[in-house]
Amino acid sequence: MELQAHRDLFAAIRENLADLSFPALWGMALALHGMRRCEVIDPRAPVFFDGDVLVIHLDPHLEVLSVGFGISAPMPQLPLFPALDVS
């Protein structure tokens, strides 16, 4: 598959994911409408599409990334670092 031919779709995916935190993506899916438009959706909510749509559930991909980050399970928020006294 030639990735360069899909650069507009990859730009749209990047734009849709930019404002979402990693923990917020759990349980979500990416809906691809053709080769240029996409949206992040909640697959548990009733959704109606106008035309053909490819839906990619994100959890399997997030699990792979979590292992790489050393996170053992989905969590609502990443752990905070301990406060340090700065003088």
Helices and strands as residue ranges (DSSP letters): G 4-6, H 7-17, G 23-25, E 29-33, E 37-41, E 54-57, H 59-69
